[in-house]
């Protein structure tokens, strides 16, 4: 099987990082969190970060895909532009891509999570609820794996994700097997 690029998307506070970390452990995949990379650029390079975090992560992910590693990327991935760039990267380096969107359909629960969480990246300023609501995040225009974390324990969400990924990997494997000639 080709290397797989697992791309997470979704608004802050939905549970992306918890699921992305669990998936990376399950698949023994390289794990890259855009918030960590962007905070590193801000601190180490004294930058006002725009798209540099995505571009730097693309280069590191490409190195991993080229040697056959599975890779998990934990990011907001809000637009068709960023989503298409990840797909192109996977194709260019011989990998498959699995897009995963994490949502919290209960607005009150999402807000409570966003307002009560603590940063686990040193010196990182978590977005406020009003910043999350104002974020320019576009709906997907293609079929993806979607996990709704509202009202659910993390173990149930992880189990659902692993099952959906197993089915997607089976589909990818069947698609790559040549048919009779």
C-alpha positions as CSV (number, residue, x, y, z in Angstrom):
1,X,0.0,0.0,0.0
2,X,1.1,3.5,-0.8
3,X,1.9,6.0,1.9
4,X,-1.2,7.7,3.3
5,X,-1.7,11.3,4.0
6,X,-4.4,11.8,6.7
7,X,-5.5,15.5,6.6
8,X,-7.7,16.7,9.4
9,X,-9.8,19.8,9.0
10,X,-12.3,21.6,11.2
11,X,-12.7,24.6,13.4
12,X,-10.8,25.0,16.7
13,X,-12.4,23.2,19.7
14,X,-14.1,20.4,17.8
15,X,-11.7,17.7,18.9
16,X,-9.3,17.5,15.9
17,X,-6.1,17.3,17.9
18,X,-7.4,14.5,20.1
19,X,-8.4,12.5,17.1
20,X,-5.3,13.3,15.0
21,X,-3.0,12.2,17.8
22,X,-4.9,9.0,18.4
23,X,-4.8,8.2,14.7
24,X,-1.1,8.9,14.5
25,X,-0.5,6.5,17.4
26,X,-2.8,3.8,15.8
27,X,-1.0,4.0,12.4
28,X,2.5,4.8,13.9
29,X,2.4,7.8,11.5
30,X,4.4,11.0,11.5
31,X,2.3,13.7,13.2
32,X,2.4,17.4,12.3
33,X,0.3,20.0,14.0
34,X,0.0,23.3,12.2
35,X,-0.5,25.3,15.4
36,X,2.8,24.0,16.8
37,X,4.7,24.8,13.5
38,X,3.2,28.2,13.2
39,X,3.9,29.1,16.8
40,X,7.5,27.9,16.3
41,X,7.8,30.3,13.3
42,X,6.4,33.2,15.3
43,X,8.8,32.6,18.2
44,X,12.0,31.4,16.4
45,X,11.8,33.6,13.3
46,X,9.9,36.6,14.8
47,X,7.3,36.2,12.0
48,X,3.8,37.3,11.5
49,X,2.6,34.0,10.1
50,X,0.3,33.9,7.1
51,X,0.6,30.8,4.9
52,X,4.2,29.9,5.8
53,X,3.1,27.2,8.3
54,X,1.3,25.3,5.6
55,X,4.2,25.7,3.1
56,X,6.8,24.5,5.6
57,X,4.6,21.6,6.6
58,X,4.1,20.6,3.0
59,X,7.9,20.3,2.6
60,X,8.3,18.1,5.7
61,X,5.3,16.0,4.7
62,X,6.7,15.5,1.2
63,X,9.9,14.1,2.7
64,X,7.9,11.6,4.8
65,X,5.7,10.5,1.9
66,X,8.7,10.0,-0.3
67,X,10.0,7.4,2.1
68,X,6.6,5.7,2.5
69,X,5.6,7.0,5.9
70,X,2.0,7.5,6.8
71,X,1.5,11.1,7.8
72,X,-1.2,12.8,10.0
73,X,-1.6,16.6,9.6
74,X,-3.7,18.4,12.2
75,X,-4.9,21.7,10.8
76,X,-8.0,23.9,10.2
77,X,-7.7,23.4,6.4
78,X,-10.5,25.8,5.8
79,X,-10.6,26.4,2.0
80,X,-10.7,24.5,-1.3
81,X,-7.2,26.0,-2.0
82,X,-5.5,24.4,1.0
83,X,-7.4,21.2,0.5
84,X,-6.4,20.9,-3.1
85,X,-2.8,21.7,-2.2
86,X,-2.7,18.7,0.2
87,X,-4.2,16.4,-2.5
88,X,-1.7,17.6,-5.0
89,X,1.1,17.0,-2.6
90,X,0.0,13.4,-1.9
91,X,-0.4,12.6,-5.6
92,X,3.0,14.2,-6.4
93,X,4.8,12.0,-3.9
94,X,2.9,8.7,-4.6
95,X,0.7,8.7,-1.6
96,X,-3.0,8.3,-1.0
97,X,-5.0,11.0,0.8
98,X,-7.8,10.6,3.4
99,X,-9.6,13.8,4.3
100,X,-11.2,13.9,7.8
101,X,-13.4,16.7,9.0
102,X,-14.1,17.0,12.7
103,X,-17.2,18.9,13.7
104,X,-19.1,19.6,16.9
105,X,-22.7,20.0,15.8
106,X,-23.9,21.2,19.2
107,X,-23.0,25.0,19.2
108,X,-23.3,25.4,23.0
109,X,-21.0,22.4,23.6
110,X,-18.5,23.7,21.0
111,X,-18.5,27.1,22.7
112,X,-18.0,25.6,26.1
113,X,-15.1,23.5,24.8
114,X,-13.5,26.5,23.1
115,X,-13.8,28.7,26.2
116,X,-12.7,26.2,28.7
117,X,-9.7,24.6,27.0
118,X,-6.1,25.4,27.9
119,X,-3.3,25.8,25.4
120,X,-0.9,22.9,25.3
121,X,1.6,24.7,23.1
122,X,3.8,27.1,25.1
123,X,3.0,30.8,24.5
124,X,0.2,29.9,22.1
125,X,-2.9,32.1,22.2
126,X,-6.0,30.0,21.7
127,X,-8.7,31.6,19.5
128,X,-11.6,33.1,21.3
129,X,-15.2,31.9,20.6
130,X,-15.9,35.1,18.6
131,X,-12.7,34.4,16.5
132,X,-13.8,30.8,15.9
133,X,-17.3,32.0,14.8
134,X,-15.8,34.6,12.5
135,X,-13.3,32.2,10.9
136,X,-13.6,31.8,7.1
137,X,-14.3,28.1,6.9
138,X,-15.9,26.6,3.8
139,X,-18.0,23.5,3.5
140,X,-16.4,20.5,1.7
141,X,-17.5,20.0,-1.9
142,X,-16.5,16.3,-2.0
143,X,-17.0,13.1,0.0
144,X,-14.9,13.0,3.1
145,X,-14.8,11.2,6.5
146,X,-16.7,13.4,8.9
147,X,-16.7,12.8,12.7
148,X,-19.2,14.7,14.9
149,X,-17.9,14.8,18.4
150,X,-21.0,16.5,20.0
151,X,-22.2,14.7,23.1
152,X,-19.8,11.8,22.6
153,X,-16.9,10.4,24.6
154,X,-13.5,10.5,22.9
155,X,-13.2,6.7,22.7
156,X,-16.4,6.4,20.7
157,X,-15.2,9.1,18.3
158,X,-11.8,7.4,17.9
159,X,-13.5,4.0,17.3
160,X,-15.8,5.5,14.6
161,X,-12.8,7.2,12.9
162,X,-10.7,4.0,12.9
163,X,-13.7,2.0,11.4
164,X,-14.3,4.6,8.7
165,X,-10.6,4.8,7.8
166,X,-10.4,1.0,7.6
167,X,-13.2,1.1,5.1
168,X,-11.6,3.9,3.1
169,X,-8.3,2.1,3.0
170,X,-10.0,-1.1,1.8
171,X,-11.6,1.1,-1.0
172,X,-8.2,2.5,-1.9
173,X,-6.7,-0.9,-2.0
174,X,-9.5,-2.2,-4.3
175,X,-9.1,0.8,-6.6
176,X,-5.4,0.2,-7.0
177,X,-5.8,-3.5,-7.9
178,X,-5.9,-3.9,-11.7
179,X,-9.0,-5.6,-13.1
180,X,-9.0,-8.5,-15.5
181,X,-7.6,-7.7,-19.0
